[in-house]
Amino acid sequence: MKKRILLLAYGLMSVAVTAAASTSSNLIAKSGSPAAVHASKPGPAEASKPSLRASKYSAAQIVERNIAARGGLQAWRAVQTLSFSGQMEAGGKQNSLLPFVMEMKRPHKSRLEISFRDQTAFQVYDGTQGWKVRPFLNRNDVEPFTPDEAKMAANWMELDGPLVDYASKGTTISLQGIEAVEGRNAYKLKLTLKGGSERNVWIDAATFLEAKIDGDPRKMDGKLRNVAIFCRDYKSANGLTVPHVLETVVEGVKQSHKMTIEQVAVNRPLEDSLFAKPGLKMAAASSQ
């Protein structure tokens, strides 16, 4: 039986860095054997509709409180690199756990490695271009990101997330109302990025931490399905407040997938070469 392997490049990982960087984008390494499928169950919050009742806070005030809850503006501005490691669920009848390492460096550099059966798949983004190597699929050559993958990476690979210094990033934010997310009130913020793409972020009304973030819709069985990422189990890491459990939910799909962050490193030295285009030698080594 073929095992369905979940290969995330930017989806949950971006979210980790966004509240660890509190945001997300779903750049998935799609594949065939094993297949990369992000299956999920709809969460209870998906049936809720935003309430337009008045909020005592403006969108800007909610963002200000969110940043303070996550460690503060100056603390985030001081972060030059972030590294995460842990395990993520893969698909299939037996939901395997795959070790991963995600590393990010200002201004927009990122690298993700996922291990499975003595093989390592990786994807890197140097801030302008991206590449991937997928030995799980017997694809050991270095492949460039597709235009869509590059666009998503450019939109979402912000080390400090989309809310920190959002105006200088060209993002506008509006308050859409108050909505229940997993039984708790949350402020729904609509983000319009510099390039015109939009994303919703739900901020818990009590903690002011991210509760839920829109993922990129996915086309499955000929239907475009909404994606949501739920952020839970916040812990302190070097003065930053970071979610350690991230669950991706795809509308109309039963099984969800979680990513558990076990270790967070802040400002660990990372050479720029780590985010450069991989050489063929590196690609071959990943499959050994």
Secondary structure as a PSIPRED ss2 file (coil, helix, strand):
# PSIPRED VFORMAT (PSIPRED V4.0)

   1 M C   1.000  0.000  0.000
   2 K C   1.000  0.000  0.000
   3 K C   1.000  0.000  0.000
   4 R C   1.000  0.000  0.000
   5 I C   1.000  0.000  0.000
   6 L C   1.000  0.000  0.000
   7 L C   1.000  0.000  0.000
   8 L E   0.000  0.000  1.000
   9 A C   1.000  0.000  0.000
  10 Y C   1.000  0.000  0.000
  11 G H   0.000  1.000  0.000
  12 L H   0.000  1.000  0.000
  13 M H   0.000  1.000  0.000
  14 S H   0.000  1.000  0.000
  15 V H   0.000  1.000  0.000
  16 A H   0.000  1.000  0.000
  17 V H   0.000  1.000  0.000
  18 T H   0.000  1.000  0.000
  19 A H   0.000  1.000  0.000
  20 A C   1.000  0.000  0.000
  21 A C   1.000  0.000  0.000
  22 S C   1.000  0.000  0.000
  23 T C   1.000  0.000  0.000
  24 S C   1.000  0.000  0.000
  25 S C   1.000  0.000  0.000
  26 N C   1.000  0.000  0.000
  27 L C   1.000  0.000  0.000
  28 I E   0.000  0.000  1.000
  29 A C   1.000  0.000  0.000
  30 K C   1.000  0.000  0.000
  31 S C   1.000  0.000  0.000
  32 G C   1.000  0.000  0.000
  33 S C   1.000  0.000  0.000
  34 P C   1.000  0.000  0.000
  35 A C   1.000  0.000  0.000
  36 A C   1.000  0.000  0.000
  37 V C   1.000  0.000  0.000
  38 H C   1.000  0.000  0.000
  39 A C   1.000  0.000  0.000
  40 S C   1.000  0.000  0.000
  41 K C   1.000  0.000  0.000
  42 P C   1.000  0.000  0.000
  43 G C   1.000  0.000  0.000
  44 P H   0.000  1.000  0.000
  45 A H   0.000  1.000  0.000
  46 E H   0.000  1.000  0.000
  47 A H   0.000  1.000  0.000
  48 S C   1.000  0.000  0.000
  49 K C   1.000  0.000  0.000
  50 P C   1.000  0.000  0.000
  51 S E   0.000  0.000  1.000
  52 L C   1.000  0.000  0.000
  53 R C   1.000  0.000  0.000
  54 A C   1.000  0.000  0.000
  55 S C   1.000  0.000  0.000
  56 K C   1.000  0.000  0.000
  57 Y C   1.000  0.000  0.000
  58 S C   1.000  0.000  0.000
  59 A H   0.000  1.000  0.000
  60 A H   0.000  1.000  0.000
  61 Q H   0.000  1.000  0.000
  62 I H   0.000  1.000  0.000
  63 V H   0.000  1.000  0.000
  64 E H   0.000  1.000  0.000
  65 R H   0.000  1.000  0.000
  66 N H   0.000  1.000  0.000
  67 I H   0.000  1.000  0.000
  68 A H   0.000  1.000  0.000
  69 A H   0.000  1.000  0.000
  70 R C   1.000  0.000  0.000
  71 G C   1.000  0.000  0.000
  72 G C   1.000  0.000  0.000
  73 L H   0.000  1.000  0.000
  74 Q H   0.000  1.000  0.000
  75 A H   0.000  1.000  0.000
  76 W H   0.000  1.000  0.000
  77 R H   0.000  1.000  0.000
  78 A C   1.000  0.000  0.000
  79 V C   1.000  0.000  0.000
  80 Q C   1.000  0.000  0.000
  81 T E   0.000  0.000  1.000
  82 L E   0.000  0.000  1.000
  83 S E   0.000  0.000  1.000
  84 F E   0.000  0.000  1.000
  85 S E   0.000  0.000  1.000
  86 G E   0.000  0.000  1.000
  87 Q E   0.000  0.000  1.000
  88 M E   0.000  0.000  1.000
  89 E E   0.000  0.000  1.000
  90 A C   1.000  0.000  0.000
  91 G C   1.000  0.000  0.000
  92 G C   1.000  0.000  0.000
  93 K C   1.000  0.000  0.000
  94 Q C   1.000  0.000  0.000
  95 N C   1.000  0.000  0.000
  96 S C   1.000  0.000  0.000
  97 L E   0.000  0.000  1.000
  98 L E   0.000  0.000  1.000
  99 P E   0.000  0.000  1.000
 100 F E   0.000  0.000  1.000
 101 V E   0.000  0.000  1.000
 102 M E   0.000  0.000  1.000
 103 E E   0.000  0.000  1.000
 104 M E   0.000  0.000  1.000
 105 K E   0.000  0.000  1.000
 106 R C   1.000  0.000  0.000
 107 P C   1.000  0.000  0.000
 108 H C   1.000  0.000  0.000
 109 K E   0.000  0.000  1.000
 110 S E   0.000  0.000  1.000
 111 R E   0.000  0.000  1.000
 112 L E   0.000  0.000  1.000
 113 E E   0.000  0.000  1.000
 114 I E   0.000  0.000  1.000
 115 S E   0.000  0.000  1.000
 116 F E   0.000  0.000  1.000
 117 R C   1.000  0.000  0.000
 118 D C   1.000  0.000  0.000
 119 Q E   0.000  0.000  1.000
 120 T E   0.000  0.000  1.000
 121 A E   0.000  0.000  1.000
 122 F E   0.000  0.000  1.000
 123 Q E   0.000  0.000  1.000
 124 V E   0.000  0.000  1.000
 125 Y E   0.000  0.000  1.000
 126 D C   1.000  0.000  0.000
 127 G C   1.000  0.000  0.000
 128 T C   1.000  0.000  0.000
 129 Q C   1.000  0.000  0.000
 130 G E   0.000  0.000  1.000
 131 W E   0.000  0.000  1.000
 132 K E   0.000  0.000  1.000
 133 V E   0.000  0.000  1.000
 134 R E   0.000  0.000  1.000
 135 P H   0.000  1.000  0.000
 136 F H   0.000  1.000  0.000
 137 L H   0.000  1.000  0.000
 138 N C   1.000  0.000  0.000
 139 R E   0.000  0.000  1.000
 140 N E   0.000  0.000  1.000
 141 D E   0.000  0.000  1.000
 142 V E   0.000  0.000  1.000
 143 E E   0.000  0.000  1.000
 144 P E   0.000  0.000  1.000
 145 F C   1.000  0.000  0.000
 146 T C   1.000  0.000  0.000
 147 P H   0.000  1.000  0.000
 148 D H   0.000  1.000  0.000
 149 E H   0.000  1.000  0.000
 150 A H   0.000  1.000  0.000
 151 K H   0.000  1.000  0.000
 152 M H   0.000  1.000  0.000
 153 A H   0.000  1.000  0.000
 154 A H   0.000  1.000  0.000
 155 N H   0.000  1.000  0.000
 156 W H   0.000  1.000  0.000
 157 M C   1.000  0.000  0.000
 158 E C   1.000  0.000  0.000
 159 L C   1.000  0.000  0.000
 160 D C   1.000  0.000  0.000
 161 G C   1.000  0.000  0.000
 162 P C   1.000  0.000  0.000
 163 L C   1.000  0.000  0.000
 164 V C   1.000  0.000  0.000
 165 D C   1.000  0.000  0.000
 166 Y C   1.000  0.000  0.000
 167 A C   1.000  0.000  0.000
 168 S C   1.000  0.000  0.000
 169 K C   1.000  0.000  0.000
 170 G C   1.000  0.000  0.000
 171 T C   1.000  0.000  0.000
 172 T E   0.000  0.000  1.000
 173 I E   0.000  0.000  1.000
 174 S E   0.000  0.000  1.000
 175 L E   0.000  0.000  1.000
 176 Q E   0.000  0.000  1.000
 177 G E   0.000  0.000  1.000
 178 I E   0.000  0.000  1.000
 179 E E   0.000  0.000  1.000
 180 A E   0.000  0.000  1.000
 181 V E   0.000  0.000  1.000
 182 E C   1.000  0.000  0.000
 183 G C   1.000  0.000  0.000
 184 R E   0.000  0.000  1.000
 185 N E   0.000  0.000  1.000
 186 A E   0.000  0.000  1.000
 187 Y E   0.000  0.000  1.000
 188 K E   0.000  0.000  1.000
 189 L E   0.000  0.000  1.000
 190 K E   0.000  0.000  1.000
 191 L E   0.000  0.000  1.000
 192 T E   0.000  0.000  1.000
 193 L C   1.000  0.000  0.000
 194 K C   1.000  0.000  0.000
 195 G C   1.000  0.000  0.000
 196 G C   1.000  0.000  0.000
 197 S C   1.000  0.000  0.000
 198 E E   0.000  0.000  1.000
 199 R E   0.000  0.000  1.000
 200 N E   0.000  0.000  1.000
 201 V E   0.000  0.000  1.000
 202 W E   0.000  0.000  1.000
 203 I E   0.000  0.000  1.000
 204 D E   0.000  0.000  1.000
 205 A C   1.000  0.000  0.000
 206 A C   1.000  0.000  0.000
 207 T C   1.000  0.000  0.000
 208 F C   1.000  0.000  0.000
 209 L C   1.000  0.000  0.000
 210 E E   0.000  0.000  1.000
 211 A E   0.000  0.000  1.000
 212 K E   0.000  0.000  1.000
 213 I E   0.000  0.000  1.000
 214 D E   0.000  0.000  1.000
 215 G C   1.000  0.000  0.000
 216 D C   1.000  0.000  0.000
 217 P C   1.000  0.000  0.000
 218 R E   0.000  0.000  1.000
 219 K E   0.000  0.000  1.000
 220 M E   0.000  0.000  1.000
 221 D C   1.000  0.000  0.000
 222 G C   1.000  0.000  0.000
 223 K E   0.000  0.000  1.000
 224 L E   0.000  0.000  1.000
 225 R E   0.000  0.000  1.000
 226 N C   1.000  0.000  0.000
 227 V E   0.000  0.000  1.000
 228 A E   0.000  0.000  1.000
 229 I E   0.000  0.000  1.000
 230 F E   0.000  0.000  1.000
 231 C E   0.000  0.000  1.000
 232 R E   0.000  0.000  1.000
 233 D E   0.000  0.000  1.000
 234 Y E   0.000  0.000  1.000
 235 K E   0.000  0.000  1.000
 236 S E   0.000  0.000  1.000
 237 A E   0.000  0.000  1.000
 238 N C   1.000  0.000  0.000
 239 G C   1.000  0.000  0.000
 240 L E   0.000  0.000  1.000
 241 T E   0.000  0.000  1.000
 242 V E   0.000  0.000  1.000
 243 P E   0.000  0.000  1.000
 244 H E   0.000  0.000  1.000
 245 V E   0.000  0.000  1.000
 246 L E   0.000  0.000  1.000
 247 E E   0.000  0.000  1.000
 248 T E   0.000  0.000  1.000
 249 V E   0.000  0.000  1.000
 250 V E   0.000  0.000  1.000
 251 E C   1.000  0.000  0.000
 252 G C   1.000  0.000  0.000
 253 V C   1.000  0.000  0.000
 254 K C   1.000  0.000  0.000
 255 Q C   1.000  0.000  0.000
 256 S C   1.000  0.000  0.000
 257 H E   0.000  0.000  1.000
 258 K E   0.000  0.000  1.000
 259 M E   0.000  0.000  1.000
 260 T E   0.000  0.000  1.000
 261 I E   0.000  0.000  1.000
 262 E E   0.000  0.000  1.000
 263 Q E   0.000  0.000  1.000
 264 V E   0.000  0.000  1.000
 265 A E   0.000  0.000  1.000
 266 V E   0.000  0.000  1.000
 267 N C   1.000  0.000  0.000
 268 R C   1.000  0.000  0.000
 269 P C   1.000  0.000  0.000
 270 L C   1.000  0.000  0.000
 271 E C   1.000  0.000  0.000
 272 D H   0.000  1.000  0.000
 273 S H   0.000  1.000  0.000
 274 L H   0.000  1.000  0.000
 275 F H   0.000  1.000  0.000
 276 A C   1.000  0.000  0.000
 277 K C   1.000  0.000  0.000
 278 P C   1.000  0.000  0.000
 279 G C   1.000  0.000  0.000
 280 L H   0.000  1.000  0.000
 281 K H   0.000  1.000  0.000
 282 M H   0.000  1.000  0.000
 283 A H   0.000  1.000  0.000
 284 A H   0.000  1.000  0.000
 285 A H   0.000  1.000  0.000
 286 S H   0.000  1.000  0.000
 287 S C   1.000  0.000  0.000
 288 Q C   1.000  0.000  0.000
